Structures are given as C-alpha cells and as structure tokens.
Amino acid sequence: MVYTNSHLEDWIENLYRSINIIIPEQIDFERIAELLGIRVYFKPTPSCTFKYNDVYTIVLDSRKTRCEQWDDFAHELCHLYRHEGDKKTMPKFWSDYQEGQANYFSYHFCIPTFMLHGMKIPHNRFFDVHLIAKMFKVTEPFAKVRLNMYFNKIHLIVS
C-alpha cells in the first residue's frame, strides 16, 4: 500500500507523538486536554472554545454522549490550534470555511491515519465500522465516514 500523508495527517501525528499517544487505547480527550494544558468544562450548551488570559478552554455540551463529545472536542481543538479571529466579526464565507476545516480535522484527529496504518482492518464493511467505532470511541456513522476517507485515498471504496 502506498499512502502519502497530507500535511494535516502529519501535523496530527506529530501532535499525538509529542504527548506520547501512539495507540488507540491511549486516546482520551480529557487526558489529551490535560497534556496540552487545555481546560475542559461540561455545560448544557452548544460546544465552544475560547482563550482567556492565555488559557485555552473547551466547553463541551453535557447533553451529548461521550462519543459525540469526543467529536466536538476535536472540532474545537482545531479552532484553538489552527484558526484565528472572532467568528462574530469575520465574513460568513470565512466562518463557514473554518467550520468545514474543523469538521474535516475532527475525523482525522479522532481516528488518526498513523494509527489506522498500524491496524489489520479486515475489509468487511460492517465489521470495519463497528471495530473502528469501538476502538476509537466514536459513533458508527462517524467511523464509516472516516474509513471511507481513508480507503478512498488508497483507492478502495467502502460505502
């Protein structure tokens, strides 16, 4: 298999390795936040992020499941680390662009490519999705989208 990582995939791998997370079993968003110096709070409000007095904070929706919170955490982490500006003052098209980037980032952060490379995925559509969802603590629809991204890149199609 010839697979060329994107800059984003390399960036995510480097971030994980910098905090000594190299296998799926080590992934826990509260631990990641602690290792990165990010505060996490749970409130019954839509997830968001902000920086105040040089302290990064992610607020996660307490009404969501743990899997959904993991997705939200990754989405908000992208905004913290890869985006600048105040959504209230930026043009809508730019805000929409950043939201799209954060959604894409979330798939790659929650199920990192370098960890997928090391797995023996059986290529059974149902089993793949179920296995990946369980291993990476994401929902099955989320795992299905991410596996499609991964296999499409290596010229296989999972639908």
PEMO-V151514 format. One record per helix or strand of 2 or more residues. SS is the DSSP state (hx for helix, st for strand). FROM is the first residue (numbers start at 1). TO is the last residue. If there is no record, write none. Layout:
BEGIN
SS | FROM | TO
SS | FROM | TO
END
This chain:
BEGIN
hx | 7 | 18
hx | 24 | 26
hx | 29 | 36
st | 38 | 43
st | 48 | 52
st | 55 | 61
hx | 66 | 82
hx | 92 | 110
hx | 113 | 117
hx | 125 | 136
hx | 140 | 153
END
